[in-house]
Structure formats: C-alpha cells, structure tokens
Amino acid sequence: MVDKRGYRSRKRMRRQRRTLLFVLAVVFIFFGMELVVQWGAGMGSWLEEMKKPVVKELDISGINSPYAILIQARNGKTVGDINGEQRIYPASLTKMMTCLTAIEEIGNLNKEITLTQEMFAGLYEQNATQAGFQPGETVRTVDLLYGVMLPSGAECCIALADTIAGSEEDFVELMNKKADKLGMKDTHFMNSTGLHNLEHYSTAGDMAVLLKAALKNDTFREIIESPWHSTPPTNIHPDGITYYSTMFKNLSDPAVTGGKIMGGKTGYTGEAGHCLASFAEIEGVEYILVTAGASNESGSTPHIADAVTVYNRVGEAAQ
C-alpha cells in the first residue's frame, strides 16, 4: 500500500527544489548580466583611455629653468627631464606638503583656529609672504589651507602646524614622514613655509611625486585649481579676505595647445630662484611639470613662461 503522506512530502520537496533552482538561475542570470555590463563599461573606459594620444617622451630643453621634470600624472612615467634628480631648494613648493599633511591630519575643515602673536614671530623679519590675517583673528581651517596654497601665506602654514602638532617642528616631522611614505628619495624639510635653510632641500622629481599624490586628494585638487578664494567675515575682517593664486594672477591665459593649465604652486627665494609645480590636461591626459632655479634675467615670471612653453610642446606632440 502506497504511503500517501510520504509521497506528498517527496513531491513537495521536488517542487521546492525546482523553485530554488529557478530562483538561483534567475539570480545567476541577473548578476551575470550585471557583471557583463560592468566589464563592458570597464573595457570601454580602458579603450577610451588607450585612444588618448599620450606623449611618452619630449625634449624640454631650451627653457629658463635649469631643473625640470615632466611626468604623466596617471602613472608617474617621466616624459622629459633636465637635472630632475639634482638637489634644489624648493622654496614655497614646500607648501604643497604643508597643505596635504594638514588636510590629512586635521579632519574637520570647518574647525576654527585663532592666530596668535607667536605664530607671526620671525615672519616679518624674514620678509615671508603672508595671506593677510592678523594676530587674534579666528579663521576656518579651510580658509587657512587656501591661504597656504594661493597667496602662499606663511602665517597660515604656522597656524596649521601649531594647531595640528603643537609646534612647527613637530609638524615638520609629519611632513618628512609623509615624504618617506611617498618615496621622495632626496627630500628633507626643516620648516612648513619653504623659507631658506641649507638643510631644507628636494628635487624636481620628488616635487612631481608629491604633486601626483596630492592631486588624488579631492580637497587639495579643488584648492590648487582655484584662481581665487574669499573667506567669510572674521572678527577682524568684517568683509572677509579675498586672495588670488600666485600662478593664475601671472598667467594671462591658461589655454595651451590641445588643453589648458589646470593649477599650480609657485615658489621663490633668492637661493631657490623661481619655481613652479603645475599640472595641465592636454588631449584628455594630465601631465605634471616641476621647474626650479629660474633667474630674474629671463623676466619677472620665467617659471610660468616655461610651463606655457613645455605644455604647448606637449600639445603639439599629441596632435
């Protein structure tokens, strides 16, 4: 005699297995199609990237600067080099590391910082460039970061360093640790401002490594790409302060052959000469150029003239 209950149970189990297999098949098909779509999109992006005319080698000789390096921003490959591994005094190119370290360490960009009289000690005597803040002024962190990069404000560097690490000396330790981590092989910082010191040195190649890494930080990129910045009202400046990029204000037209100069940080001391770390997008590809050591004999902005010259050559080579 047939066990009806056992038969019905087995029949129910078979139905459940068929239902489960059907659900698994639907899930497999759905996710399989999703993977195919994503793979196709990835392949499409890769193919588009491959289509872009990348300049892999370029003669950058004949410019004003005795030290220069041109790299591809995506992979860091060297495109052109003039004494790129020789030591230089980086002057205010140092402030790229000051800015990046501060962004990574402080966290809250809206944190308010009050500048003290001690933060200005020695800056006037050394003729350090300042953004325009005053002792006793309370300023947002983000405004100090713009003050570091655009007008090259030394008081902004000290305020950030003291707030983050307790002293500029301890903050510089963080900067040097970051340099080591990035593989900047011949760089040593002694201060956060770039003011001259015999033991404060780098290379054009190391500065390019720094800028390549810094551009991956969205906040840093937004700052360095800005021609100007206005702060909100403060307790000392009721209308706020507006300051301008030392590169963009001396660059009459950022357009170059096949693209444009996107941003940059200038530097100058008598010992360092005119320096510039910049980046440009040309035919859809980003390049980084660092130049140093240009003299005033070539005009008031020889470093910016060099950038325009080199990026135009890149654009011509990419055609």
C-alpha positions as CSV (number, residue, x, y, z in Angstrom):
1,M,0.0,0.0,0.0
2,V,1.4,3.4,-1.1
3,D,2.4,5.8,1.8
4,K,0.4,8.8,0.7
5,R,1.9,11.1,3.2
6,G,5.5,10.1,2.2
7,Y,4.6,10.5,-1.5
8,R,3.1,14.0,-0.9
9,S,6.2,15.0,1.1
10,R,8.6,13.9,-1.6
11,K,6.5,15.6,-4.3
12,R,6.6,18.9,-2.2
13,M,10.4,18.6,-1.8
14,R,10.8,18.2,-5.5
15,R,8.7,21.3,-6.1
16,Q,10.7,23.2,-3.6
17,R,14.0,22.1,-5.3
18,R,12.7,23.2,-8.7
19,T,11.6,26.6,-7.2
20,L,15.0,27.0,-5.6
21,L,16.8,26.1,-8.8
22,F,14.7,28.5,-10.7
23,V,15.4,31.3,-8.3
24,L,19.2,30.5,-8.4
25,A,19.1,30.5,-12.2
26,V,17.4,33.9,-12.2
27,V,19.9,35.3,-9.7
28,F,22.8,33.9,-11.7
29,I,21.5,35.4,-15.0
30,F,20.8,38.8,-13.4
31,F,24.2,39.1,-11.7
32,G,25.9,37.6,-14.7
33,M,24.4,40.2,-17.0
34,E,25.4,42.9,-14.4
35,L,29.0,41.6,-14.5
36,V,29.0,41.6,-18.3
37,V,27.7,45.2,-18.3
38,Q,30.3,46.4,-15.8
39,W,33.0,44.5,-17.6
40,G,31.9,46.1,-20.9
41,A,31.8,49.6,-19.3
42,G,35.3,49.0,-17.8
43,M,36.6,47.8,-21.2
44,G,35.0,50.8,-22.8
45,S,36.8,53.2,-20.4
46,W,40.0,51.3,-20.9
47,L,39.7,51.5,-24.7
48,E,38.9,55.2,-24.4
49,E,42.0,55.7,-22.3
50,M,44.0,53.8,-24.8
51,K,42.8,56.0,-27.6
52,K,44.0,59.2,-25.9
53,P,47.2,60.5,-27.5
54,V,49.7,60.1,-24.7
55,V,53.1,61.8,-25.1
56,K,55.7,59.4,-23.8
57,E,58.8,61.3,-24.5
58,L,59.5,65.0,-25.1
59,D,62.5,67.3,-25.4
60,I,62.0,70.0,-22.8
61,S,65.4,71.7,-23.2
62,G,65.9,75.4,-24.0
63,I,63.7,76.7,-21.2
64,N,64.7,79.2,-18.5
65,S,64.8,76.7,-15.6
66,P,67.9,74.6,-15.1
67,Y,66.0,72.0,-13.2
68,A,62.8,70.5,-14.6
69,I,60.8,67.3,-14.9
70,L,57.7,66.4,-16.9
71,I,55.7,63.3,-16.0
72,Q,52.4,61.7,-16.8
73,A,50.1,62.3,-13.9
74,R,48.4,59.0,-14.1
75,N,51.3,56.7,-13.8
76,G,54.3,58.9,-12.9
77,K,56.3,58.0,-16.0
78,T,58.9,60.6,-16.9
79,V,58.3,62.3,-20.3
80,G,61.1,64.9,-20.1
81,D,63.9,65.7,-17.7
82,I,66.5,68.4,-17.0
83,N,68.5,67.6,-13.9
84,G,65.3,66.3,-12.3
85,E,67.2,64.3,-9.7
86,Q,69.6,67.1,-8.6
87,R,69.0,68.8,-5.3
88,I,67.2,72.1,-5.3
89,Y,65.8,74.5,-2.7
90,P,62.1,74.1,-3.1
91,A,61.0,77.4,-1.6
92,S,57.2,77.7,-1.4
93,L,56.7,74.4,-3.3
94,T,57.2,73.1,0.2
95,K,53.6,74.4,1.0
96,M,52.1,71.6,-1.2
97,M,53.3,69.2,1.5
98,T,52.2,71.5,4.3
99,C,48.7,71.7,2.7
100,L,48.4,67.9,2.1
101,T,49.7,67.0,5.5
102,A,47.3,69.4,7.2
103,I,44.3,68.1,5.2
104,E,45.1,64.5,6.1
105,E,45.7,65.3,9.8
106,I,43.1,67.8,10.8
107,G,39.9,66.1,9.6
108,N,37.4,68.9,10.2
109,L,37.9,71.6,7.6
110,N,35.5,74.0,9.3
111,K,37.4,73.9,12.6
112,E,38.1,77.5,13.7
113,I,41.7,78.4,14.6
114,T,42.7,81.7,16.3
115,L,46.1,83.0,15.1
116,T,48.3,84.1,18.0
117,Q,51.1,86.7,18.1
118,E,53.6,83.9,18.5
119,M,52.6,82.5,15.1
120,F,53.9,85.6,13.4
121,A,57.3,85.6,15.2
122,G,60.1,86.0,12.6
123,L,57.9,86.2,9.6
124,Y,58.1,89.9,9.1
125,E,61.9,89.8,9.7
126,Q,62.3,87.2,7.0
127,N,60.1,89.0,4.6
128,A,57.8,85.9,4.4
129,T,54.8,86.2,2.1
130,Q,51.5,86.4,4.0
131,A,47.9,85.9,3.2
132,G,46.7,88.9,5.2
133,F,45.4,87.5,8.5
134,Q,46.2,89.2,11.8
135,P,47.1,88.1,15.3
136,G,43.9,87.4,17.3
137,E,42.0,86.6,14.1
138,T,39.8,83.5,14.1
139,V,39.7,81.7,10.8
140,R,38.3,78.4,9.5
141,T,40.8,75.7,8.7
142,V,39.8,75.6,5.0
143,D,40.5,79.3,4.6
144,L,44.0,78.7,6.0
145,L,44.5,75.9,3.5
146,Y,43.6,78.2,0.7
147,G,45.8,80.8,2.3
148,V,48.7,78.4,2.2
149,M,48.3,77.5,-1.5
150,L,47.0,80.6,-3.3
151,P,48.8,83.7,-1.8
152,S,51.5,81.4,-0.2
153,G,50.7,82.7,3.2
154,A,53.4,81.8,5.8
155,E,51.2,82.7,8.8
156,C,48.6,80.1,7.5
157,C,51.3,77.4,7.5
158,I,52.4,78.2,11.1
159,A,48.8,78.4,12.3
160,L,48.0,74.9,10.9
161,A,51.3,73.4,12.1
162,D,50.9,74.7,15.6
163,T,47.3,73.6,15.8
164,I,47.8,70.1,14.4
165,A,51.1,69.1,16.0
166,G,51.7,71.6,18.8
167,S,54.7,73.2,17.1
168,E,56.1,73.7,13.7
169,E,59.0,71.4,14.5
170,D,56.7,68.5,15.3
171,F,54.6,69.2,12.2
172,V,57.7,69.1,10.0
173,E,58.3,65.6,11.4
174,L,54.9,64.6,10.0
175,M,55.9,66.2,6.6
176,N,59.1,64.3,6.5
177,K,57.3,61.0,7.4
178,K,54.9,61.7,4.6
179,A,57.8,62.3,2.2
180,D,59.3,59.0,3.1
181,K,56.0,57.2,2.6
182,L,55.6,58.7,-0.8
183,G,59.0,57.6,-1.9
184,M,60.5,61.1,-2.1
185,K,64.1,59.9,-2.0
186,D,66.1,63.1,-1.7
187,T,63.8,65.5,0.2
188,H,64.2,66.9,3.7
189,F,62.0,69.6,5.2
190,M,63.1,71.9,8.0
191,N,60.0,74.2,8.1
192,S,56.5,74.4,6.8
193,T,56.9,77.6,4.8
194,G,59.9,76.9,2.5
195,L,61.9,79.8,3.9
196,H,65.6,79.2,3.1
197,N,67.6,76.7,5.1
198,L,70.6,74.8,3.9
199,E,69.1,71.5,5.2
200,H,65.7,72.2,3.6
201,Y,66.0,70.6,0.1
202,S,64.3,68.4,-2.5
203,T,64.5,67.6,-6.2
204,A,62.2,68.5,-9.1
205,G,61.5,64.8,-9.4
206,D,60.4,64.5,-5.7
207,M,58.2,67.5,-6.0
208,A,56.5,65.9,-9.0
209,V,55.9,62.7,-6.9
210,L,54.4,64.9,-4.2
211,L,52.0,66.7,-6.6
212,K,51.0,63.5,-8.3
213,A,50.0,62.1,-4.9
214,A,48.4,65.3,-3.7
215,L,46.1,65.5,-6.7
216,K,44.4,62.3,-5.6
217,N,43.1,64.2,-2.7
218,D,39.8,66.0,-3.7
219,T,40.3,68.9,-1.3
220,F,43.8,69.6,-2.4
221,R,42.8,69.4,-6.0
222,E,39.9,71.8,-5.5
223,I,42.3,74.3,-3.8
224,I,45.1,74.2,-6.3
225,E,42.7,74.5,-9.2
226,S,41.2,77.7,-7.7
227,P,42.3,81.1,-9.2
228,W,41.0,82.9,-6.1
229,H,39.2,82.4,-2.7
230,S,37.1,84.6,-0.5
231,T,36.8,83.9,3.2
232,P,33.6,84.6,5.2
233,P,33.7,87.6,7.6
234,T,36.0,87.2,10.6
235,N,36.3,89.1,13.9
236,I,39.0,91.3,12.3
237,H,37.9,91.4,8.6
238,P,34.2,92.0,8.6
239,D,34.1,91.6,4.8
240,G,36.4,88.6,4.8
241,I,39.6,88.4,2.7
242,T,39.9,87.6,-0.9
243,Y,43.2,86.3,-2.2
244,Y,44.5,85.1,-5.5
245,S,46.6,82.3,-6.8
246,T,50.2,83.5,-7.4
247,M,50.3,81.3,-10.5
248,F,46.9,82.3,-12.1
249,K,47.3,86.0,-11.5
250,N,50.6,85.9,-13.6
251,L,49.1,83.6,-16.2
252,S,47.3,85.7,-18.7
253,D,45.7,82.7,-20.4
254,P,45.7,79.1,-19.1
255,A,45.0,77.7,-22.5
256,V,47.8,75.8,-24.2
257,T,47.9,73.7,-27.4
258,G,45.3,70.9,-27.0
259,G,44.3,71.8,-23.5
260,K,44.9,74.1,-20.5
261,I,46.9,74.5,-17.4
262,M,44.7,73.4,-14.5
263,G,46.6,74.6,-11.4
264,G,49.9,75.1,-9.8
265,K,52.0,76.3,-6.9
266,T,54.8,78.9,-7.3
267,G,57.8,79.4,-5.1
268,Y,60.7,81.9,-4.9
269,T,63.7,82.7,-2.7
270,G,66.9,84.3,-3.8
271,E,68.7,81.0,-3.3
272,A,66.0,78.8,-4.9
273,G,65.2,81.0,-7.9
274,H,61.7,80.9,-9.4
275,C,60.0,77.5,-9.0
276,L,56.7,76.2,-10.2
277,A,54.8,72.9,-9.8
278,S,51.9,72.7,-12.1
279,F,49.7,70.3,-14.0
280,A,47.8,70.5,-17.3
281,E,45.2,68.5,-19.1
282,I,46.1,68.1,-22.8
283,E,44.1,66.0,-25.2
284,G,42.4,64.4,-22.2
285,V,45.6,63.4,-20.5
286,E,47.1,65.0,-17.4
287,Y,50.8,66.0,-17.1
288,I,52.7,67.4,-14.2
289,L,55.6,69.8,-14.7
290,V,58.0,70.9,-12.0
291,T,60.6,73.6,-12.7
292,A,63.1,75.3,-10.4
293,G,66.0,77.7,-10.3
294,A,64.9,80.1,-13.0
295,S,66.6,83.6,-12.6
296,N,65.1,87.1,-13.0
297,E,67.3,87.6,-16.0
298,S,64.7,85.9,-18.1
299,G,61.9,88.2,-17.0
300,S,59.6,88.5,-13.9
301,T,57.8,85.2,-14.4
302,P,60.3,82.8,-16.2
303,H,58.9,79.8,-14.4
304,I,55.4,80.4,-15.8
305,A,56.8,81.1,-19.3
306,D,58.5,77.7,-19.0
307,A,55.2,76.0,-18.2
308,V,53.5,77.5,-21.1
309,T,56.3,76.6,-23.4
310,V,56.5,72.9,-22.3
311,Y,52.8,72.3,-22.3
312,N,52.5,73.8,-25.8
313,R,55.2,71.3,-26.9
314,V,53.2,68.5,-25.3
315,G,50.1,69.6,-27.1
316,E,51.9,69.8,-30.5
317,A,53.4,66.4,-29.9
318,A,50.0,64.9,-29.1
319,Q,48.4,66.1,-32.4
